[in-house]
Amino acid sequence: MTRSSRLSRAAILTELKLAARKGDRVALTLAIEQMKLWALSPRYWERYLDLLGHPLARLIDMTVIKQGEKIARQKGWVKTRRERAPARGVKGPVARPARAQPVRPAAATQASLFPDPR
């Protein structure tokens, strides 16, 4: 089977899926090399960020390439953090009353652990 010399999102994802399904190291190496080409080339930054929408590609980026966040920061594409949804049944943060701090006796008023044997 002859592989196309053109890189496409579908071709990279096919290699990643083959590597994930069959444990094919050659397919994984090929996919990583293709992803590196896109990640390290400013010409393909938009395509690379589009590719990172797929979970397998994102996993490879986080573990091997580590470029997606760097590119997004440089381009100003960093997404704002999403707020966590509150747990079911909880209507929002409940203010807890401040606890009164217990008063500790001064060190001089405590009995000694080792009394004088007189």
HELIX and SHEET records of a PDB file:
HELIX    1   1 ARG A    9  LYS A   22  1                                  14    
HELIX    2   2 ARG A   25  ALA A   39  1                                  15    
HELIX    3   3 PRO A   42  TYR A   44  5                                   3    
HELIX    4   4 TRP A   45  LEU A   51  1                                   7    
HELIX    5   5 PRO A   55  ILE A   60  1                                   6    
HELIX    6   6 ASP A   61  ILE A   65  3                                   5    
HELIX    7   7 GLY A   68  LYS A   75  1                                   8    
HELIX    8   8 ALA A  107  THR A  109  5                                   3    
END                                                                             
